[in-house]
Amino acid sequence: MMADDEHREIVAKLAALVGEQQRREAPMESGLHEIIAAAVRNVTGADYAGMTMASRSRGISTAAATDGVAALLDEIQQRHQEGPCISAAWDHHIVRIDDMETEQRWPRYRSAALTETPVRSVLAFELSVGDGVLAALNFYSERPRAFERESLELGLIYSTHIALAWSMFRRNAQFRSALASRDLIGQAKGMVMERYKVDAVRAFELIARLSQDSNIKLIDVARQIIDHP
């Protein structure tokens, strides 16, 4: 079991790493990858890690992974529609596989994982990322019974901070997208003002009306105006 000072040190380092990603305005994928790579270095027993996204409509995908093995295990779960990471995300709990050889749950996943990967232990944590998104942080080991109580404690710390980092990256991405949309709409508005000799308010009204009448998003109407002057 970790001592309190070790616990605080890891939390402090992780918080600093998340803060650094925010200051750098790192892209979501690279930022998550860096944090998950730090998790692998610190979680006892882990050889690989990945963040699984689970959607009942869009299926299973990998948001970030330290290795192709983690991404392959997500692909196996998508293929067979079962597995520990899906269970952690959908059922809102922690899932642990001590030995893939003797595991009785998810038989199709287990068979493919044994055949296609060297992974023998799995530790999966639900991630509370909001917006109706289901996700899991997963640690993998090539050794059976690799994850102990300390692994569980550290995994919980990382899952909490990665969920926070995900929310931060999404907000930053949405903000950048909003700025880009504003710039495109502004450019299109300027072209309408010049072409039809109207003021800014009237130009925007014309673009908005075109969007409404054609049932096309405002930003897509703006792109069409810019691309076809």
C-alpha positions, 0 to 999 in steps of 0.5 A: 500500500502506498504511503501518504507522501507517495500518494501526494507526490504522484497526485502533484506530479500528475496535476502538474502534467495536466496543467502543462498540457493546458498551458501548451494547448496540446491537441487532445490526442497527444495530450492524452497520450502523454498523460497515459504514458506517465500512468504506465510508468507509474502503475505497478505491473503495467506494460501498456495502457489505453483509453477506450471510448464506448458508444452504443451507436458508434461502437468501440474506439481508442482515444489514446494508447501507449502501444498498438497492443492496447489499440488491438484489444479495443479492436477485438472488443469492437469485433466481438462486442464484449470485453473488460473495457466495455464492461468497465465503461458501460457498467460503471465499475472497475474490472480486473482480469488476473489471468487471461488463461483462466478468465471465464468472462467474455469468452470470444474476447479472451480467445482472441486476446490470447491468440493475438496479443501477449496480454495476460492481465487487465485492469480497467477503470470507468472514466466519468467524462460526461456529455453522454460519453462512456469511456475506460482507462485500461492497463495491460500486463504481459504477466498474469496476476500483475496488478496488486492493491497499489496498482488499483490505488494508482489506477484510480488516481490516474483515471480521475485526472485523465477524466479531468484532462479529457474534459479540459481538452474537449473544452479547448477544442470546442473553443478553438472550433468556435473561434475558427467558425467565427472567423469563417462566418466573418469572412463570408459576411464580408464577402456578402457585404462587398458583393451586395453592398449591404451592412454587416447586420444585413449580410449576417441576416442573409447568411442566416436566412440561407442557412435556415431555408436550405437546412444547412448549418451556418458554418457550412453556408459560410464555407460555401460562400467562401469556396464559391465567390 
